[in-house]
Amino acid sequence: MESTGRTVAELVRDRWGDHRPGLRCEEQVLTHHEVAAGAAARAALLADLLPPDAEPHIGVLLDNTPEFPLWLGAAALAGAAVAGVNPTRRGAELARDILHTECRILVTERTHLPLLKGLDLPGVRLLVTDTEEYAGLLIPYEDACPDASRATPHDRFLLYFTSGSTGAPKAALCSQGRLAAAGRSLAGQFALGPEGVHYLCMPMFHGNAVIAGWAPALVTGAGVALRRRFSASRFLPDVRRYGATYFTYVGRAVQYVLATGPRPDDRDNPLRLGFGTEAGAVDAAAFERRFGVRLVEGYGSSEGGAAVQWSPGTPPGAVGRAAPGLVVLDPESREECPPARFDAAGRLLNGDEAIGELVNQGPSPFEGYWRNPEAEAERRKDGWYWTGDLFYRDADGCLYFAGRTDDRLRVDGENLAAAMIENILARYEGAAAVAVYAVPDPVTGDQVMATIAGTFDPEAFAGFLLAQPDLGTKMAPRFVRVVGRMPVTATNKIQRAALRKEGLRCADPVWWRPPGEPAYRLLTREDLEHAEGPPAPTRGPSPVRRQGLEPRTR
């Protein structure tokens, strides 16, 4: 996505004088004009409070309240940047995020003040939005007029944290020009217009809500409706209340909505489209059947270095067609992987050679990480942008997502796609959520382990696997961990790194199918010795469920 001459500040200014409803949250309704004026009032406050020698960075530690988009608009007008702060971070990690991004102002609310208690945040000024003191700092709306002249397309606008699964979270950079271009691209791709209402139920500290939800609304003049925190039970009532036509999602959000009890009037809603990632083909089809709303699965690296757009005619299971410059490479040889070959049931026949890392060899809009040259160099190897995501492509150039590079499974010398196995296991009737990952095996290298949230019947599951025509012989899980609820991040993404780290030694029941046996049984301490070597000394009955071998830390 290339930056253009348009800035986010200009898009904010364009809404000045537009008196249609622009921002809804619970009982509060602001017109587009009031949103632009509110952003201007906060930009004026920034000019007074930001030290002249400081980086123009503002930390925003808020739920999805009207203050969040107002401060995004304020930063744009002031030529400043917003660092979205994750409220699920704690202690030293939370302080590290704020100090690493050099935020001299932290905008928060009273409900989050306990998170900051005892933290050493030198030079950081707090603005608490739901206090009289804060209200007294803002000039009246009628005196605030948005001025976009201070901003340029190249101004830093977002510092948004990527996943910290492989170390401390990295703050990816996004300029005003790139965000404006992303909003315009999505608006054009999905024919979004000013009559729409974008429902933002994903947290705004994450790029999904801002880039895929707020930015296209700003471009088109559509309304925005906020949900303070995602709620599956309130999803459809909110959609109807606000007249929402478009929403974005990440991770398990769609699955949680589907888990709510169906009603005969579910299709009575104004939604036209949902756009996001990781819903999976099974859940996307179930969502459309139940609510009459199409979900479009997209792919875009968090850092903006590569994107794949869905288009009509994209085969089931594929993300979209590879744009010029996007290739699937073997990370070791740096050679392009051959096209995938499938059998009549759709099984991938040559995963060991077809699965590789998606790399953008063309112009990349990746703008780097804040103060992290090592991570930046890792992304820009050989002058190309390496996404860190596994894909394979078919003979027509359509791309299929296969997981993160650290989700790679290699069983008996064959590369397997974790995402493909998850999509198959998601058909199991008892599964509310599924995660697939590798556990080490002294003989085969890796074995497939699945965590299933929901109900598990070992006989029914074994029969289910036999009935799946596209499940390859090495794809069937050797181990199945059963949990009441899948562990997820604040953005509803499954915490695969934590599951992988715990492996077989967890507090939940683990079922396994010994080599050559048709049935699953509970994994015992004795089984564990054969599977991975002697476990740590424990007391109590034999099944792992009761042993509590190396219980999960919380």
C-alpha positions as CSV (number, residue, x, y, z in Angstrom):
1,M,0.0,0.0,0.0
2,E,1.8,3.1,-1.2
3,S,1.5,6.5,0.6
4,T,-0.2,9.2,-1.4
5,G,-0.6,12.9,-1.1
6,R,-3.6,12.5,1.2
7,T,-3.1,12.7,5.0
8,V,-5.3,11.5,7.9
9,A,-5.4,15.1,9.0
10,E,-7.1,16.1,5.7
11,L,-9.6,13.3,6.1
12,V,-10.5,14.6,9.6
13,R,-10.8,18.1,8.3
14,D,-13.1,16.9,5.5
15,R,-15.7,16.0,8.0
16,W,-15.9,19.6,9.3
17,G,-19.4,20.9,8.6
18,D,-20.9,17.4,8.1
19,H,-23.7,17.2,10.6
20,R,-24.7,13.6,10.0
21,P,-24.2,11.1,12.9
22,G,-20.6,10.2,12.9
23,L,-19.7,8.4,16.1
24,R,-21.9,6.3,18.3
25,C,-21.1,4.7,21.6
26,E,-23.8,3.4,24.0
27,E,-26.0,6.5,24.6
28,Q,-23.6,9.0,23.1
29,V,-23.9,10.3,19.5
30,L,-21.5,12.8,18.0
31,T,-21.9,14.2,14.5
32,H,-19.0,14.1,12.1
33,H,-18.6,17.9,12.7
34,E,-18.4,17.4,16.4
35,V,-15.8,14.6,16.0
36,A,-13.7,16.9,13.8
37,A,-14.1,19.7,16.4
38,G,-13.2,17.4,19.3
39,A,-10.1,16.3,17.5
40,A,-9.1,19.9,16.9
41,A,-9.7,20.7,20.6
42,R,-7.4,17.9,21.6
43,A,-4.8,18.8,19.0
44,A,-4.7,22.3,20.6
45,L,-4.1,20.7,24.0
46,L,-1.2,18.6,22.5
47,A,0.4,21.8,21.3
48,D,0.4,23.1,24.8
49,L,1.5,20.0,26.6
50,L,4.1,18.3,24.4
51,P,7.6,19.4,25.2
52,P,9.3,20.9,22.1
53,D,12.3,18.6,22.4
54,A,10.2,15.4,22.8
55,E,9.1,12.8,20.2
56,P,5.5,13.7,19.4
57,H,4.2,10.4,20.7
58,I,1.0,9.9,22.7
59,G,0.2,6.7,24.5
60,V,-3.5,5.8,24.5
61,L,-4.6,3.3,27.2
62,L,-8.3,3.3,26.7
63,D,-11.1,0.9,25.9
64,N,-13.1,1.6,22.7
65,T,-14.6,4.9,24.0
66,P,-15.2,8.0,21.8
67,E,-12.0,9.4,23.3
68,F,-9.9,6.9,21.3
69,P,-10.9,8.0,17.8
70,L,-10.9,11.6,19.0
71,W,-7.3,11.3,20.0
72,L,-6.4,9.6,16.7
73,G,-7.8,12.6,14.9
74,A,-6.0,15.0,17.3
75,A,-2.7,13.3,16.7
76,A,-3.2,13.5,12.9
77,L,-3.9,17.2,13.0
78,A,-0.9,17.8,15.3
79,G,1.5,15.7,13.2
80,A,1.9,13.4,16.2
81,A,1.8,9.6,16.6
82,V,-0.4,7.4,18.7
83,A,0.9,4.3,20.5
84,G,-2.0,2.0,21.4
85,V,-1.3,0.5,24.8
86,N,-2.6,-3.0,25.5
87,P,-4.6,-3.0,28.8
88,T,-3.9,-6.7,29.3
89,R,-0.2,-6.0,29.8
90,R,0.9,-5.7,33.4
91,G,3.7,-4.3,35.6
92,A,7.1,-4.0,34.0
93,E,5.8,-5.1,30.6
94,L,3.2,-2.3,30.5
95,A,5.8,0.3,31.6
96,R,8.2,-1.0,29.0
97,D,5.6,-0.5,26.2
98,I,5.0,3.1,27.3
99,L,8.7,4.0,27.8
100,H,9.9,2.2,24.7
101,T,7.7,4.3,22.5
102,E,8.8,7.5,24.3
103,C,5.3,8.6,25.1
104,R,5.4,11.9,27.0
105,I,1.6,11.9,27.3
106,L,-0.5,9.0,28.3
107,V,-4.3,9.3,27.8
108,T,-6.2,6.9,30.0
109,E,-9.4,6.6,32.0
110,R,-10.2,5.9,35.7
111,T,-10.9,2.2,35.2
112,H,-7.3,1.7,34.0
113,L,-5.5,3.7,36.7
114,P,-4.9,0.6,38.9
115,L,-2.8,-0.8,36.1
116,L,-0.4,2.2,36.4
117,K,-0.1,2.1,40.2
118,G,3.5,1.7,41.3
119,L,4.9,2.0,37.8
120,D,8.0,4.2,37.3
121,L,7.1,6.4,34.3
122,P,9.5,9.3,34.4
123,G,8.4,12.3,32.3
124,V,5.0,10.9,31.4
125,R,2.0,13.1,32.0
126,L,-1.3,11.4,32.6
127,L,-4.6,12.7,31.1
128,V,-7.6,11.0,32.6
129,T,-10.5,11.4,30.2
130,D,-13.4,10.9,32.6
131,T,-12.4,13.6,35.1
132,E,-13.4,17.3,35.5
133,E,-9.7,18.3,35.4
134,Y,-9.4,16.8,31.9
135,A,-12.6,18.5,30.7
136,G,-11.3,21.8,31.9
137,L,-8.2,21.5,29.8
138,L,-10.1,21.4,26.5
139,I,-11.2,24.4,24.6
140,P,-15.0,24.5,23.7
141,Y,-16.0,22.6,20.5
142,E,-17.3,25.8,19.0
143,D,-13.9,27.4,19.2
144,A,-12.1,24.4,17.7
145,C,-11.5,24.3,14.0
146,P,-9.4,21.5,12.4
147,D,-6.2,22.7,10.7
148,A,-4.6,20.0,8.5
149,S,-1.7,22.2,7.3
150,R,0.8,20.8,9.9
151,A,0.6,17.2,8.7
152,T,2.4,15.5,5.8
153,P,1.8,12.1,4.3
154,H,5.2,10.9,5.7
155,D,4.5,11.9,9.3
156,R,4.6,9.0,11.7
157,F,1.0,8.3,12.8
158,L,0.8,4.9,14.5
159,L,3.1,2.9,16.6
160,Y,1.2,-0.3,17.0
161,F,2.5,-3.4,18.8
162,T,2.8,-6.7,17.0
163,S,2.6,-10.0,18.8
164,G,5.2,-10.6,21.5
165,S,5.2,-14.4,21.0
166,T,8.9,-14.4,20.1
167,G,10.1,-11.7,22.5
168,A,9.0,-8.3,23.6
169,P,6.3,-6.8,21.3
170,K,7.7,-4.7,18.5
171,A,6.2,-1.3,17.7
172,A,5.5,-1.2,13.9
173,L,5.3,2.2,12.3
174,C,2.6,3.5,10.1
175,S,2.5,7.0,8.4
176,Q,-0.5,9.2,7.7
177,G,-0.1,8.6,4.0
178,R,-0.1,4.8,4.3
179,L,-3.1,4.7,6.6
180,A,-5.1,7.0,4.3
181,A,-4.1,4.8,1.3
182,A,-5.2,1.6,3.3
183,G,-8.6,3.1,4.1
184,R,-9.1,4.1,0.5
185,S,-8.1,0.7,-0.8
186,L,-10.5,-1.2,1.5
187,A,-13.3,1.2,0.7
188,G,-12.8,0.6,-3.0
189,Q,-12.4,-3.2,-2.6
190,F,-15.6,-3.6,-0.7
191,A,-17.6,-0.7,-2.2
192,L,-18.0,1.0,1.2
193,G,-19.7,4.3,1.2
194,P,-20.9,7.3,3.3
195,E,-24.3,5.7,4.1
196,G,-22.6,2.8,6.0
197,V,-21.9,2.3,9.7
198,H,-18.7,0.6,10.7
199,Y,-19.0,-1.4,13.9
200,L,-15.6,-1.5,15.8
201,C,-15.8,-4.2,18.4
202,M,-12.1,-5.2,18.2
203,P,-9.8,-3.2,20.5
204,M,-8.5,0.0,18.9
205,F,-5.0,-0.4,20.4
206,H,-4.7,-3.1,17.7
207,G,-4.1,-2.4,14.0
208,N,-7.2,-4.3,12.8
209,A,-9.8,-1.9,14.2
210,V,-7.9,1.3,13.2
211,I,-6.6,0.2,9.7
212,A,-9.5,-2.0,8.6
213,G,-12.4,-0.3,10.4
214,W,-11.7,3.3,11.3
215,A,-9.6,4.3,8.3
216,P,-12.1,3.3,5.5
217,A,-14.9,5.1,7.5
218,L,-12.8,8.2,7.6
219,V,-12.2,8.0,3.9
220,T,-15.8,7.5,2.9
221,G,-17.5,9.6,5.6
222,A,-19.3,6.5,7.0
223,G,-20.4,6.4,10.6
224,V,-18.5,4.6,13.4
225,A,-20.1,2.6,16.2
226,L,-18.0,1.5,19.2
227,R,-18.2,-1.4,21.6
228,R,-16.1,-0.6,24.7
229,R,-15.0,-4.3,24.8
230,F,-15.9,-7.1,22.6
231,S,-19.1,-9.0,23.7
232,A,-20.4,-12.0,21.7
233,S,-23.9,-11.7,23.4
234,R,-24.2,-8.0,22.5
235,F,-22.9,-8.3,19.0
236,L,-26.2,-8.7,17.2
237,P,-28.1,-6.2,19.5
238,D,-25.4,-3.6,18.8
239,V,-25.5,-4.2,15.1
240,R,-29.3,-3.6,15.0
241,R,-29.1,-0.7,17.5
242,Y,-26.5,1.2,15.4
243,G,-27.5,0.1,12.0
244,A,-24.1,-1.4,11.4
245,T,-23.3,-2.5,7.8
246,Y,-19.7,-3.5,8.1
247,F,-17.5,-4.9,10.9
248,T,-14.0,-6.3,11.3
249,Y,-12.8,-9.2,13.4
250,V,-9.7,-11.1,14.5
251,G,-9.1,-14.5,15.8
252,R,-11.9,-16.3,17.7
253,A,-14.4,-13.4,17.7
254,V,-16.6,-15.0,15.0
255,Q,-16.6,-18.3,16.8
256,Y,-17.7,-16.7,20.0
257,V,-20.6,-15.0,18.2
258,L,-21.6,-18.4,16.7
259,A,-21.5,-19.9,20.2
260,T,-24.4,-17.7,21.3
261,G,-27.8,-19.4,21.0
262,P,-29.4,-19.1,17.5
263,R,-32.7,-17.2,17.2
264,P,-35.2,-17.4,14.3
265,D,-34.6,-13.6,13.6
266,D,-30.8,-13.8,13.3
267,R,-30.9,-12.9,9.6
268,D,-32.9,-9.7,10.5
269,N,-29.9,-7.4,10.6
270,P,-28.4,-4.6,8.5
271,L,-24.9,-6.1,8.2
272,R,-23.6,-6.4,4.6
273,L,-20.0,-7.6,5.2
274,G,-17.4,-8.7,7.8
275,F,-13.7,-8.5,7.1
276,G,-10.9,-10.1,9.1
277,T,-8.6,-13.0,9.7
278,E,-8.5,-16.4,11.3
279,A,-12.2,-17.2,11.2
280,G,-11.7,-20.3,9.2
281,A,-13.7,-21.7,6.3
282,V,-16.1,-23.7,8.5
283,D,-17.0,-20.8,10.8
284,A,-17.3,-18.3,7.9
285,A,-19.8,-20.6,6.2
286,A,-21.7,-21.1,9.4
287,F,-21.8,-17.3,10.0
288,E,-23.2,-16.7,6.5
289,R,-25.9,-19.4,6.9
290,R,-27.0,-18.1,10.2
291,F,-26.8,-14.3,9.8
292,G,-26.9,-14.0,6.0
293,V,-23.6,-12.0,6.1
294,R,-20.6,-12.8,4.0
295,L,-17.2,-12.9,5.7
296,V,-14.1,-12.1,3.7
297,E,-10.9,-13.5,5.0
298,G,-8.0,-11.2,4.1
299,Y,-4.3,-11.3,4.7
300,G,-2.0,-8.4,5.6
301,S,1.1,-8.5,7.7
302,S,0.8,-6.4,10.8
303,E,3.7,-4.3,9.6
304,G,2.1,-3.6,6.2
305,G,4.9,-5.2,4.2
306,A,2.7,-7.6,2.2
307,A,-1.0,-8.1,1.6
308,V,-3.2,-10.5,-0.4
309,Q,-6.6,-9.4,-1.6
310,W,-9.6,-11.7,-2.0
311,S,-11.3,-11.4,-5.3
312,P,-14.3,-13.2,-6.9
313,G,-13.4,-16.7,-8.1
314,T,-10.9,-17.3,-5.3
315,P,-11.0,-21.0,-4.5
316,P,-12.4,-22.2,-1.2
317,G,-9.6,-22.2,1.4
318,A,-7.4,-19.7,-0.5
319,V,-6.8,-16.2,0.7
320,G,-6.5,-14.6,-2.7
321,R,-4.3,-14.4,-5.8
322,A,-0.6,-13.5,-5.4
323,A,0.1,-9.9,-6.5
324,P,3.3,-9.2,-8.5
325,G,6.3,-9.6,-6.3
326,L,4.7,-12.0,-3.8
327,V,6.4,-15.4,-3.8
328,V,6.6,-18.4,-1.6
329,L,10.3,-19.2,-0.8
330,D,12.2,-21.9,0.9
331,P,13.8,-20.0,3.8
332,E,17.0,-22.0,3.5
333,S,17.7,-22.2,-0.2
334,R,15.9,-18.8,-1.0
335,E,14.4,-20.6,-4.0
336,E,10.8,-20.4,-5.0
337,C,8.7,-23.3,-3.8
338,P,6.9,-25.4,-6.5
339,P,3.1,-25.1,-6.8
340,A,1.0,-27.2,-4.5
341,R,-0.5,-30.5,-5.9
342,F,-3.8,-31.7,-4.6
343,D,-5.6,-35.1,-4.8
344,A,-9.3,-35.4,-5.7
345,A,-10.3,-34.8,-2.1
346,G,-8.3,-31.6,-1.9
347,R,-5.5,-33.0,0.2
348,L,-2.1,-31.3,-0.2
349,L,0.2,-33.9,-1.7
350,N,3.6,-32.1,-1.6
351,G,3.5,-30.0,1.5
352,D,7.2,-30.8,2.2
353,E,8.2,-28.8,-0.9
354,A,5.3,-26.5,-1.5
355,I,5.1,-24.8,1.9
356,G,7.4,-21.9,2.4
357,E,7.5,-18.3,3.7
358,L,5.6,-15.6,1.9
359,V,8.1,-13.0,0.7
360,N,7.5,-9.6,-1.0
361,Q,10.2,-9.2,-3.6
362,G,8.6,-6.0,-5.0
363,P,8.2,-2.5,-3.5
364,S,7.2,-2.8,0.2
365,P,5.4,-0.2,2.2
366,F,6.9,-1.6,5.4
367,E,8.0,1.5,7.4
368,G,10.1,-0.2,10.0
369,Y,9.9,-0.7,13.8
370,W,10.5,1.9,16.4
371,R,14.0,1.6,17.9
372,N,14.5,-2.0,16.9
373,P,17.1,-2.3,14.1
374,E,17.6,-6.1,14.7
375,A,14.0,-7.0,14.1
376,E,13.8,-4.6,11.1
377,A,16.9,-6.3,9.5
378,E,15.2,-9.7,10.0
379,R,12.2,-8.5,8.0
380,R,14.4,-7.0,5.3
381,K,16.7,-9.9,4.5
382,D,18.2,-9.8,1.0
383,G,16.4,-6.5,0.4
384,W,13.0,-8.3,0.4
385,Y,10.2,-8.2,3.0
386,W,9.9,-11.6,4.8
387,T,6.5,-11.9,6.4
388,G,7.2,-14.7,8.9
389,D,4.1,-16.5,7.6
390,L,3.9,-19.8,5.9
391,F,1.9,-20.2,2.6
392,Y,1.6,-22.4,-0.4
393,R,0.3,-21.5,-3.9
394,D,-1.6,-23.5,-6.4
395,A,-0.9,-23.7,-10.2
396,D,-3.1,-20.6,-10.8
397,G,-1.2,-18.4,-8.3
398,C,-3.7,-18.5,-5.5
399,L,-2.2,-18.4,-2.0
400,Y,-3.2,-20.6,0.9
401,F,-2.2,-19.6,4.5
402,A,-0.4,-22.4,6.4
403,G,0.4,-20.7,9.7
404,R,3.3,-18.8,11.3
405,T,6.9,-19.8,10.6
406,D,7.1,-20.9,14.2
407,D,4.0,-23.1,13.7
408,R,5.8,-25.2,11.1
409,L,5.2,-29.0,11.6
410,R,7.5,-31.5,10.1
411,V,6.4,-35.1,10.6
412,D,8.5,-37.9,9.1
413,G,10.2,-35.4,6.8
414,E,6.9,-34.0,5.5
415,N,6.0,-30.3,6.0
416,L,2.4,-29.9,7.2
417,A,0.3,-26.8,7.3
418,A,-1.1,-26.1,10.8
419,A,-3.9,-23.9,9.4
420,M,-5.1,-26.6,7.0
421,I,-5.3,-29.2,9.8
422,E,-7.2,-26.7,12.0
423,N,-9.7,-26.1,9.3
424,I,-10.4,-29.8,9.0
425,L,-10.6,-30.4,12.8
426,A,-13.0,-27.4,13.1
427,R,-15.6,-29.6,11.5
428,Y,-15.7,-31.8,14.6
429,E,-19.0,-31.3,16.2
430,G,-17.7,-30.9,19.8
431,A,-15.0,-28.3,18.8
432,A,-15.8,-24.7,19.7
433,A,-12.1,-23.8,18.9
434,V,-9.1,-25.6,17.6
435,A,-5.3,-25.0,17.7
436,V,-2.7,-27.2,16.0
437,Y,1.0,-27.1,16.7
438,A,4.0,-29.4,16.9
439,V,5.4,-31.3,19.8
440,P,8.9,-32.9,19.6
441,D,9.2,-36.6,18.9
442,P,12.5,-38.5,19.2
443,V,11.7,-40.6,16.1
444,T,9.6,-38.5,13.7
445,G,10.9,-35.1,14.5
446,D,7.5,-33.6,15.3
447,Q,4.1,-35.0,16.1
448,V,0.8,-33.2,15.6
449,M,-0.9,-32.0,18.8
450,A,-4.3,-30.3,18.9
451,T,-5.9,-28.3,21.6
452,I,-9.7,-28.5,21.4
453,A,-12.0,-26.2,23.4
454,G,-15.4,-27.9,23.9
455,T,-16.5,-31.5,24.4
456,F,-14.4,-34.5,23.4
457,D,-15.5,-38.1,22.8
458,P,-12.4,-40.2,22.0
459,E,-14.4,-42.8,19.9
460,A,-16.4,-40.2,18.1
461,F,-13.3,-38.1,17.3
462,A,-11.4,-41.1,15.9
463,G,-14.4,-41.9,13.7
464,F,-14.6,-38.3,12.6
465,L,-11.0,-38.4,11.5
466,L,-11.5,-41.5,9.4
467,A,-14.4,-39.8,7.6
468,Q,-12.4,-36.7,6.5
469,P,-11.4,-37.2,2.9
470,D,-8.9,-34.4,2.9
471,L,-7.0,-35.4,6.1
472,G,-3.6,-36.7,5.1
473,T,-2.2,-39.8,6.8
474,K,0.3,-37.7,8.8
475,M,-2.1,-34.9,9.7
476,A,-4.2,-36.8,12.3
477,P,-3.3,-35.5,15.8
478,R,-1.2,-37.9,17.9
479,F,-2.2,-35.9,21.0
480,V,-5.4,-34.0,21.9
481,R,-5.5,-31.5,24.8
482,V,-9.1,-30.7,25.9
483,V,-9.8,-27.3,27.5
484,G,-12.9,-25.5,28.6
485,R,-11.9,-22.3,26.9
486,M,-9.1,-21.6,24.5
487,P,-6.4,-19.3,25.9
488,V,-6.5,-16.1,23.7
489,T,-4.8,-12.7,23.6
490,A,-6.5,-9.4,24.1
491,T,-7.3,-9.4,20.3
492,N,-8.9,-12.9,20.5
493,K,-5.9,-14.7,18.8
494,I,-5.1,-18.1,20.2
495,Q,-2.0,-18.2,22.4
496,R,-0.2,-20.9,20.4
497,A,3.2,-20.1,21.8
498,A,2.0,-20.8,25.3
499,L,0.3,-24.0,24.2
500,R,3.4,-25.2,22.4
501,K,5.6,-24.4,25.4
502,E,3.4,-26.4,27.8
503,G,3.2,-29.3,25.3
504,L,2.1,-32.5,26.9
505,R,2.8,-31.3,30.5
506,C,-0.3,-29.4,31.3
507,A,-3.0,-29.3,33.8
508,D,-5.7,-30.3,31.3
509,P,-6.6,-33.8,30.2
510,V,-4.5,-35.0,27.2
511,W,-5.7,-37.9,25.0
512,W,-3.3,-39.7,22.7
513,R,-3.4,-42.4,20.1
514,P,-0.3,-44.7,20.4
515,P,1.4,-45.7,17.1
516,G,-0.6,-48.4,15.4
517,E,-3.6,-48.2,17.6
518,P,-7.0,-47.0,16.4
519,A,-8.4,-45.4,19.6
520,Y,-7.5,-42.4,21.7
521,R,-6.9,-42.9,25.5
522,L,-5.9,-40.7,28.3
523,L,-2.2,-40.0,28.5
524,T,-0.6,-41.4,31.6
525,R,2.7,-40.8,33.3
526,E,3.9,-44.1,31.9
527,D,2.9,-43.1,28.4
528,L,4.7,-39.8,28.8
529,E,7.9,-41.6,29.4
530,H,7.6,-43.2,26.0
531,A,6.4,-40.0,24.3
532,E,9.1,-37.6,25.5
533,G,11.3,-39.2,28.1
534,P,10.8,-39.3,31.9
535,P,8.7,-36.5,33.4
536,A,9.6,-34.5,36.4
537,P,8.7,-36.4,39.7
538,T,5.1,-36.1,40.6
539,R,2.6,-37.4,43.1
540,G,-0.9,-38.6,42.7
541,P,-2.8,-40.8,40.2
542,S,-1.5,-41.6,36.8
543,P,-3.6,-39.6,34.3
544,V,-2.0,-36.3,33.4
545,R,-5.3,-34.6,34.1
546,R,-4.8,-35.4,37.8
547,Q,-1.1,-35.2,38.1
548,G,-0.9,-31.6,37.2
549,L,2.5,-32.1,35.7
550,E,4.0,-28.6,35.4
551,P,0.6,-26.8,35.7
552,R,0.0,-23.8,33.6
553,T,1.1,-20.5,34.9
554,R,-1.3,-17.6,34.8
